[in-house]
Every structure is written in C-alpha cells, then in structure tokens.
Amino acid sequence: MPLAVPARLLLLLFPLLATGCAGLVSPESGDEAVQQPPPAAQEPAVEEDEVEEVPDSELSAEVLYALLVAEIAGQLHQLDVAAEYYLRAAQATRDPAVVARATMIAFFAGDEAMVREAVPLWVEVAPGNARARQTLAALFIRDGEQEQAVEQLEILLDLEGAELDFEALRGLLDSREHREQALAVMGELVRRHPENLDIGFARARLANSLGAHDEALEAVEGVLEERPDWTRALLLRATIQRSRAGEATAALPDLKEAVAAQPDNRGLRLTYARYLVDSGRVAEARRQFSHLAKEDPEDPEVRFALGLLGLEQGDWAAAEKHFRQLVEGPAAGERGQEAAYYLGLSLEEQDEQAEALAAYRQVAGGQHAVDARIRAAWLMAEEGDLVAARHYLQAAEPRERGESVRLGLAEGRLLVRHGHPEAALEVYNTALANFPDQAELLYGRAMAAAELGRVERVEQDLRQLLRQAPDHAHALNALGYTLTDQTDRHAEAREYIQRALELEPEDPNILDSMGWVEYHLGNLAEAEKWLRRAWEAAPGPEIAAHYGEVLWESGREQEARRIWEAGLAEDPDAEILRETMHRYLE
C-alpha cells in the first residue's frame, strides 16, 4: 500500500525550497505511511514531541531528488527503493524527522542492513528520543548483545518524562527467536532497579506476551507483594493466569478476592464479571453486572451484557427491559442497532410478534442487519403476508457473498414452509447461478425438490454436495430419507442413514430416518426402537406420524392414537400427520 505521500507535495515544493528540509516530512506522515507491519517488526512510532527542532537549511538538489524519489517509490509500493532514498536523505540532512521516517520505512521494507544504518543515526541525531533508544535496544537484543541493550534502556530510564513501552519493544522482536534474550534483559533491569515497580510490571507483561507464563506470573506476584492494590497489576495477573491455564476459570479465585478487597473498583469487578461469563458461570456473572448497573445505570456495555445474560438464562422479560433501555436511551450507533435486534428476539420469545417485528425493522446496519431482516420477514410470513416478506428480503443490500447466500436461503425456506416449493426452486436456481456449488443452497434446493417429489433433482444436488463434503451428516440423512420415503431403494437408503448416524448419533431427525427405513425394510421392532428414541428426544408431528404408524402396524393401536394426538398438540396443521391419521382412522 502507498506510503501516503501528501498529494499536495508538488504544490508545496516551492515553499519548501525556502524553508528547508525540516518541514518536508512531518512526524504524522510516518504514522500514516503503512497500516500493516510485517510479522517480525513493528514500525518505531514517531511522536511529534519527540522530534527535535533543528535549524532550517537549504535543500540541496540531491536531497530534494532523494526525497521525491522516496515518496514516489512509496506510492508505487516499491518500499526497497523508498527506504534506500530516504536513508540517503537522512544521512545528508541528519534531520531527526527524516531519519525517523527512514528508519520506519526500512523496517517495513524488511531491509535489515538499512535498519542497522538508520537506527544508530536516529539515536545520534535525537539522543533524547525514547523511541529511537528503544529501537536500538531491540536491535541489540536481536543480536544477543544484552549488555548494550540494558545500557540503552538505562539511558531511557534516565530521560526526563520518558516511559518504557515494552509492548512496542516486543513488537520489534521475533518472540520465538529472541524471547530468552529479551527476558534476560528485563531481568537485569529489575535486578538493578528493584524499587521501580513499573519495570517489574513491564517484565511481567513482556514475559506473558512472549509465552513465558510462569516467569510472567512470578514477576507480577513480586510487584503485587509491594503494591497489592495496584489495579493494573491485578488485571495483568488475571490475564496471565488465564493464558497459563488456557481457561478463564483459573483467574477467578484471585479476582474474587481482589473485588472483595476493593468493592468500589469498577475495572476489577467488570473483569471478574467477564471472566465469570467466559467460565460459564452465568448466574454469578449476572449478579456482578447487576451490581455494576446499580452504580452506573447509563453504562451501555453493562446494560448490554445484562440483556445477553437474560437471554442466556431464558429470562425474556429482563432481557427485554435491558435492551429496550438501550434502544430508547442514549446508546446510538452500532450498539443501539445490536440492542434492537436482541430486543426483537426477547419479544419473540414472549409471543409479542408485532413489537418484535417493529424492533427488527429498526436494525438498519451493524453485524445483525441481515439476521434482523430475515427474522422480520419470517414474522411477516407467519402473519400471512408472504408477498411483503419476500419483498422485504429482496430489498436488502448485502455487503458480501455470505449475506447474499443467507438472504437467498431465507427466501427459499419461507416459500417451502408456506407451501410454495415450486417458487422456492426458482429462488434457489437464481442463487445457485450466482454462487455455483454453494453447499447450503444445494441442500435447500434439494429439500424444495423433495417437497415436489422430484427425486432425481434431490439426488443430483445432494450427491454434488456430498462430493464436496462427504461427512455432511444432514445431506446423508436427507438422501437416505428421500430414497426410502419416495423409492423402493431401502437398502441403499439405510447405508446413507447409517453413515449420518455415525456422525451425529443423537440427532432426532436421523434417528427418525433410521426408524423409517427399518420400517420399510420390514423390521418393526428395530423401527420402533429408533422412533421411540427420536420421539423422546424431540416430539414433533413428523416423528409422531412415523412412530404412530409403526405402533399401529405392531398392533398397539391405542399407543399410536396417543402419539398422534400428542403430535397434533404440537402442530395442529401438520399435513404429514393428518394424512397418516386419515389413512388409519377414516
């Protein structure tokens, strides 16, 4: 990407000839130059107050040429050329800002030789620049020159107002190659300055970021012995404990103790609450977030967390309260959009369909925009306005491929659900023309074709899907079920269903399919076994139809009637169940 050369460069050319090179490259231009650093290096950031003032000097033709070539090369993504010419300009002008920029570009060009020329020059022309010293220390660490690295950091400690930024230092190192050297340097600094807790804290952070969790924990514990109420150190200890154990639960005892010792410390309580969530202790987390909400009722993040926890625990009314407060309160922007979506979910769970629809329609952007549109369309269709639901889905403006696929799937599924499989096929055909071989679209079209009894289409799509994903359990099950329900290829069907069952042994739909194929193979006892398991796992109308039929054919008519009636209670309009009952009862 370009080095963000000011587009006004040529317009500024004549004033620059008079003012000299100190004004040619601003510190800010360095920060804008490249957005993504290479893996093993981070650019040495240049702050405005770190650049020393130097007397203006006339630009020579050679310097001006070097600067222009450097910037133009950057625009053309030729970082090696840009670095070479910036280094020439830096060596000629010795301007701290130019040298800093030359250093940064050399890092991004990945030219080790130029980096090693530029960094010492930067320290030489700007001896009070903390970033320059820190970058030189990083080079010494990379070379295994620990004493020289410590010397540079000692100088940095003596600079008035300077701070050790060891996160930036870590970014200049390759953690795999330089970890031991970096930690040794930090250990030496701690030994020399045991009273400086900032150094001990920095050592703990650096060790943790480099994966040396035991050393990090030892370091932060040493800091906390001297300053047990230091919030940053307490939070760092929690981070280290989590990283070391690989789970948030490991940090909970110490966090709980810290919160008890400092009950008014909002940062500690918030971290404790989040770690409780990550540990699956939802009820405890909810209590902590409730405490935070009482302290600051307007905190949108706490309110949002309480809403999500309410959804997690099935407390729909509480979730509605929190999300409604966010939607109707001052929480604007994307967080407000998210809250509107979750408000719709909580209202749906309470059968407040009209209000849920209104909430979904408020979601105009953000990560849940497509989800909200699909939910709104679903509600419109359920209320009998399938045309409006389709128009609403079609009016969406998807931002990327995945959203387009989801919208097409939603429209197809709506049409199948509401008795229009032929129209669903048209939707899927159009979507697959744009996204050939997309697995979910192939599956959706196969299900629509199954509704129409078009076995050849079902087979073709599901086999195509299975060529891409041989372990797609639902495709295997759908193919097996279709073959046993609509053809006499029952032995072949059983093989597909058996493979699906091996992948998903507790899936009630696959259990139902296995029972149904065993029934068609004449194995009533086996069929009943599988269908009973399916019914106990997920009592629904289709499983009720199959299970009741097997019971009836086994001579257990009263049990069959009971199962059918229970299925009707779940869905009085289920066509498959009504058709089965009509065959046997009328």
C-alpha positions, 0 to 999 in steps of 0.5 A: 500500500502507498506510503501516503505521500501528501498529494499536495507535495508538488504544490508545496515544493516551492515553499519548501525550497525556502524553508528547508528540509525540516518541514518536508516530512512531518512526524504524522506522515510516518504514522500514516505511511503503512497500516500493516507491519510485517510479522517480525517488526513493528514500525518505531512510532514517531511522536511529534514531541519527540522530534527535535527542532533543528535549524532550517537549511537549504535543500540541496538538489540531491536531497530534494531528488532523494526525497521525491524519489522516496515518496514516489517509490512509496506510492508505487509500493516499491518500499526497497527503493523508498527506504534506500532514498530516504536513508540517503536523505537522512544521512545528508540532512541528519534531520531527526524527522527524516531519519525517523521516517527512514528508519520506519520505512526500512523496517517495513521494507524488511531491509535489515542492513538499512535498519542497522544504518538508520537506527544508530543515526536516529539515536545520534541525531535525537539522543533524547528520543525514547523511541529511537533508544528503544529501537536500538535496544531491540536491535541489540537484543536481536543480536544477543548483545544484552549488555548494550541493550540494558545500557540503552534502556538505562539511558531511557530510564534516565530521560526526563518524562520518558516511559518504557513501552515494552509492548512496542519493544516486543513488537520489534522482536521475533518472540520465538527467536529472541524471547530468552534474550529479551527476558534476560534483559528485563531481568537485569533491569529489575535486578538493578532497579528493584524499587521501580515497580513499573519495570517489574510490571513491564517484565511481567507483561513482556514475559506473558506476551512472549509465552513465558507464563510462569516467569510472567506470573512470578514477576507480577506476584513480586510487584503485587507483594509491594503494591497489592492494590495496584489495579493494573497489576491485578488485571495483568495477573488475571490475564496471565493466569488465564493464558497459563491455564488456557481457561478463564476459570483459573483467574477467578479465585484471585479476582474474587478476592481482589473485588472483595478487597476493593468493592468500589473498583469498577475495572476489577469487578467488570473483569471478574464479571467477564471472566465469570461469563467466559467460565460459564458461570452465568448466574454469578456473572449476572449478579456482578453486572447487576451490581455494576448497573446499580452504580452506573445505570447509563453504562451501555456495555453493562446494560448490554451484557445484562440483556445477553445474560437474560437471554442466556438464562431464558429470562425474556422479560429482563432481557427485554427491559435491558435492551429496550433501555438501550434502544430508547436511551442514549446508546446510538450507533452500532450498539443501539442497532445490536440492542434492537435486534436482541430486543426483537428476539426477547419479544419473540420469545414472549409471543409479542410478534408485532413489537418484535417485528417493529424492533427488527425493522429498526436494525438498519446496519451493524453485524445483525442487519441481515439476521434482523431482516430475515427474522422480520420477514419470517414474522411477516410470513407467519402473519400471512403476508408472504408477498411483503416478506419476500419483498422485504428480503429482496430489498436488502443490500448485502455487503458480501457473498455470505449475506447474499447466500443467507438472504437467498436461503431465507427466501427459499425456506419461507416459500417451502414452509408456506407451501410454495416449493415450486417458487422456492426452486426458482429462488434457489436456481437464481442463487445457485447461478450466482454462487455455483456449488454453494453447499447450503443452497444445494441442500435447500434446493434439494429439500424444495425438490423433495417437497415436489417429489422430484427425486432425481433433482434431490439426488443430483444436488445432494450427491454434488454436495456430498462430493464436496463434503462427504461427512455432511451428516444432514445431506446423508440423512436427507438422501437416505430419507428421500430414497426410502420415503419416495423409492423402493431403494431401502437398502441403499437408503439405510447405508446413507442413514447409517453413515449420518448416524455415525456422525451425529448419533443423537440427532432426532431427525436421523434417528427418525430416518433410521426408524423409517427405513427399518420400517420399510425394510420390514423390521418393526421392532428395530423401527420402533426402537429408533422412533421411540428414541427420536420421539423422546428426544424431540416430539414433533408431528413428523416423528409422531406420524412415523412412530404412530404408524409403526405402533399401529402396524405392531398392533398397539393401536391405542399407543399410536392414537396417543402419539398422534394426538400428542403430535397434533398438540404440537402442530395442529396443521401438520399435513404429514400427520393428518394424512397418516391419521386419515389413512388409519382412522377414516 
